[in-house]
Amino acid sequence: MPEGHSIHRLARQFQDVFGGRRLRVSSPQGRFAEGAALLDGHIMVDALAHGKQLFLKFDHDLFLHVHLGLYGAWNFGGDSSFAGASSIGAPRRIGERESGPSGADTDYSGPPEPVGAVRVRLVSDHGWADLRGATTCAAITSDDAAKVLGRLGPDPLRNGPGDRDEFIRRLRKRKTAVALLMMDQSVLAGVGNIYRAEVLFRQAVDPWKPGTAVDTGTAGRLWDDAVATMSDGVRDGRIVTTPPALWTDGAETAPDADAHFVYKREGLPCRACGTVVGMAEIGARKLYWCPGCQV
């Protein structure tokens, strides 16, 4: 599923193209008809992301809450004032590169006919957005939103006062393997399989080490690296964790094959020490790591 940087980019795009605008909200598929009716005709006043959760706030204090899950995606389009990516979400390429830019339509006269199972459609005077395949799509109150947020750990991309210390506390109180804790959304919100593998490698942390065995300094460095790499992802719209010195033929942007240290590189030599990169199942997900560097 998309990692936190994609959801923060979604929030930014929604704020840019729909913020302060009155929206027509519908459910062409029909599964969200009751929720759409609650939001229809209201002004979207804010777009918020925390981890992998997106909240679109409307002027009557209701939210559209979306979690894309494995198969969800937003598609966008509009007139010359409507800028941004044309699609964020599944299907995803390695590194979660989004589709875009949207390619504004100079002859725009309204959204196209819905194609496929569109759960919810948002339409302003200048553009539209369609959601398909999401795990969660609900109209909720501010109290409901607070409850969702209360179940989540700190988000490196929000990085508020005390968040670093709270992450360290949550990580170090558990005997679970740190590789699992890095993807536990109640410990660290927004990190998925790619950032998990890459941050653990970059900080030379044994993925099988229990959280209780991770010292405070190392836990702090995991947080700091998640902040840095995920912030790059928000800026670039993709996950790149390697430096330009490792990119093929002096490329200005990282080729997909050079974008990561260990993710999906099982059986290949480690870029740092030459040890064969390993892959194992943990928590029903694939874990990639270097047995030479991460000891």
C-alpha positions in Angstrom: 0.0 0.0 0.0 1.2 3.6 -0.5 3.4 4.9 2.2 3.0 8.1 4.2 4.7 10.4 1.7 2.1 9.6 -0.9 -0.8 10.5 1.5 0.9 13.8 2.5 1.2 14.6 -1.2 -2.5 13.7 -1.6 -3.4 16.1 1.2 -1.3 18.8 -0.4 -2.9 18.3 -3.8 -6.5 18.3 -2.3 -5.7 21.5 -0.4 -4.3 23.1 -3.6 -7.2 22.2 -5.9 -10.2 21.9 -3.7 -9.4 24.0 -0.6 -12.1 26.6 0.1 -14.3 25.3 -2.7 -17.9 24.0 -2.6 -17.9 20.5 -3.9 -20.5 18.2 -5.5 -20.0 14.8 -3.8 -21.5 11.6 -5.3 -20.9 7.9 -5.3 -21.3 6.6 -8.9 -20.7 3.1 -7.7 -23.4 3.5 -5.0 -21.5 2.0 -2.0 -20.9 5.5 -0.5 -24.2 7.1 -1.4 -25.3 7.9 2.2 -21.9 9.3 3.1 -21.8 11.3 -0.2 -25.2 12.9 0.6 -23.8 14.1 4.0 -20.9 15.9 2.3 -22.5 17.1 -1.0 -22.8 20.8 -1.4 -20.4 21.7 1.4 -17.0 23.5 1.3 -13.8 21.6 1.8 -11.9 23.6 4.3 -8.8 21.5 5.0 -7.0 18.3 3.9 -5.0 16.5 6.6 -2.7 13.4 6.5 -1.5 11.4 9.4 0.5 8.3 8.4 -1.6 6.4 5.8 -4.8 8.1 6.7 -6.3 11.0 4.7 -9.0 13.4 6.2 -10.8 15.9 4.1 -12.6 18.4 6.4 -15.8 20.1 5.3 -17.3 23.3 6.6 -20.0 21.5 8.7 -17.3 19.7 10.7 -17.7 16.4 8.9 -14.7 14.6 7.3 -14.2 12.3 4.4 -11.8 9.7 5.8 -9.9 7.6 3.3 -7.4 4.8 3.7 -6.2 3.6 0.3 -5.1 0.2 1.4 -3.5 -2.1 -1.2 -5.7 -1.3 -4.2 -7.0 2.3 -3.6 -6.2 5.2 -5.9 -7.3 8.7 -6.6 -7.5 10.1 -10.2 -7.7 13.8 -10.9 -8.5 16.1 -13.8 -9.7 19.7 -14.6 -9.2 22.9 -16.4 -6.1 25.1 -16.7 -6.2 26.1 -13.0 -6.2 22.5 -11.9 -2.6 21.4 -11.3 -1.0 18.3 -9.8 -0.6 14.6 -10.4 -3.2 12.8 -12.5 -3.2 9.7 -10.2 -1.9 8.8 -6.8 -2.3 5.2 -5.6 -2.5 1.7 -7.2 -1.2 0.4 -9.4 2.2 1.4 -8.1 5.6 0.9 -9.7 8.8 0.3 -7.6 9.4 3.3 -5.5 5.7 4.3 -5.6 6.1 6.7 -8.4 2.8 8.5 -9.0 1.3 9.4 -12.4 1.3 13.0 -13.4 1.2 15.8 -14.0 -2.5 15.9 -14.6 -2.4 17.7 -18.0 -5.0 20.4 -17.6 -7.7 20.4 -20.3 -8.1 23.7 -22.1 -11.5 22.6 -23.3 -12.7 21.4 -19.9 -16.5 21.4 -19.6 -16.9 19.0 -16.6 -15.7 15.6 -15.4 -15.8 12.6 -17.8 -18.3 9.8 -17.3 -17.2 7.6 -14.4 -15.2 4.5 -15.5 -15.2 1.4 -13.3 -16.2 1.2 -9.6 -15.9 4.9 -8.6 -16.6 4.9 -4.8 -16.7 8.7 -4.5 -16.4 11.6 -6.9 -15.6 15.1 -5.8 -16.3 17.9 -8.3 -15.6 21.6 -8.1 -16.1 24.4 -10.7 -12.5 23.6 -12.0 -11.9 19.9 -11.6 -12.7 16.5 -10.3 -11.3 13.6 -8.3 -12.4 10.0 -8.4 -11.6 7.3 -5.7 -11.6 3.6 -6.5 -10.7 0.5 -4.4 -10.0 2.1 -1.0 -10.0 0.0 2.1 -11.8 2.9 4.0 -14.1 5.5 2.7 -16.4 7.1 5.3 -18.0 10.3 6.3 -17.1 10.8 9.9 -17.4 13.4 12.7 -14.5 15.2 14.4 -14.9 12.9 17.4 -14.5 9.9 15.0 -11.4 11.4 13.4 -9.9 12.0 16.9 -10.4 8.4 17.7 -8.7 7.2 14.6 -5.8 9.5 15.3 -5.6 8.4 18.8 -4.9 4.8 17.7 -1.9 6.0 15.6 1.7 6.5 16.5 3.6 9.7 15.7 4.0 10.6 12.0 7.6 11.5 10.9 6.1 13.9 8.3 4.3 15.9 11.0 7.3 15.7 13.4 5.7 17.7 16.1 7.1 18.6 19.5 7.5 15.4 21.5 6.9 13.1 18.6 10.5 11.8 18.5 10.6 11.0 22.1 7.2 9.3 21.9 8.4 7.1 19.0 11.5 6.1 21.0 9.3 5.3 24.0 6.8 3.2 22.0 9.6 1.3 20.2 11.7 0.5 23.2 8.9 -0.8 25.4 8.1 -3.7 23.1 9.9 -7.0 22.8 8.7 -7.4 19.2 11.3 -7.4 16.4 12.2 -3.9 15.3 11.3 -4.7 11.7 7.7 -5.3 12.8 7.6 -2.3 15.0 8.7 0.0 12.2 5.6 -1.0 10.3 3.2 -1.0 13.3 1.1 2.1 12.7 0.5 2.4 16.5 4.3 2.9 16.9 5.2 4.8 13.8 2.5 6.1 11.4 3.2 6.2 7.7 6.2 3.8 7.3 5.6 0.9 4.9 7.7 -1.9 3.5 10.1 0.2 1.5 10.9 2.9 4.1 11.2 0.1 6.8 13.8 -1.8 4.8 15.8 1.2 3.8 15.8 3.1 7.1 16.9 -0.1 9.0 19.7 -0.6 6.4 20.8 3.0 6.5 21.1 2.9 10.2 22.7 -0.6 10.3 20.1 -2.0 12.6 19.5 -5.8 12.8 15.8 -6.1 11.8 15.3 -9.1 14.2 16.5 -7.2 17.3 13.7 -6.7 19.8 12.6 -3.1 20.4 13.7 -3.4 24.1 17.2 -4.0 22.9 17.4 -0.9 20.7 19.2 1.8 22.6 17.8 5.3 22.8 20.4 6.8 20.4 19.7 4.2 17.7 15.9 4.6 18.1 16.4 8.4 17.7 18.4 7.9 14.5 15.7 5.7 13.1 13.2 8.5 13.6 15.5 11.1 12.2 16.2 9.1 9.1 12.5 8.4 8.6 11.9 12.1 8.8 14.6 12.8 6.2 13.9 10.1 3.7 10.1 10.5 3.8 10.4 14.3 3.4 12.4 13.6 0.3 9.6 11.4 -0.9 7.0 14.2 -0.4 9.2 16.5 -2.4 10.0 14.1 -5.2 6.8 12.0 -5.4 8.8 8.7 -5.2 11.1 6.9 -2.7 14.8 7.3 -3.4 17.1 6.4 -0.5 20.5 6.1 -2.3 22.9 9.0 -3.0 23.7 10.2 -6.6 27.1 8.5 -6.5 25.3 5.1 -6.7 23.2 6.0 -9.7 24.1 4.5 -13.1 26.0 6.7 -15.6 25.8 9.9 -13.6 22.0 10.1 -14.0 20.4 13.3 -12.7 17.5 11.4 -11.2 17.7 7.9 -9.8 16.8 5.1 -12.2 14.4 2.7 -10.5 17.0 0.0 -10.3 19.3 2.3 -8.4 16.8 3.9 -6.1 17.2 1.6 -3.0 19.9 -0.1 -1.0 18.1 -3.3 -0.2 14.4 -3.2 -1.1 13.6 -5.9 -3.8 17.4 -6.5 -4.2 17.4 -10.0 -2.7 20.2 -12.2 -4.2 22.2 -9.1 -5.3 25.4 -7.8 -3.7 24.9 -5.2 -1.0 25.9 -1.7 -2.3 28.0 -1.1 0.8 29.7 -4.4 1.7 29.0 -6.9 -1.1 27.2 -9.4 1.0 24.2 -11.0 -0.7 21.0 -9.1 0.2 18.6 -11.3 2.0 14.8 -11.6 2.0 12.5 -13.3 4.5 8.8 -13.3 5.5 8.0 -11.4 8.7 4.5 -10.4 9.7 3.2 -11.6 6.3 5.3 -9.1 4.5 8.7 -9.4 2.7 11.7 -8.1 4.6 14.8 -7.1 2.8 18.1 -6.6 4.6 21.9 -7.0 4.4 23.2 -9.8 6.7 26.7 -8.2 6.5 25.8 -4.6 7.4 22.9 -5.1 9.7 24.4 -7.1 12.6 
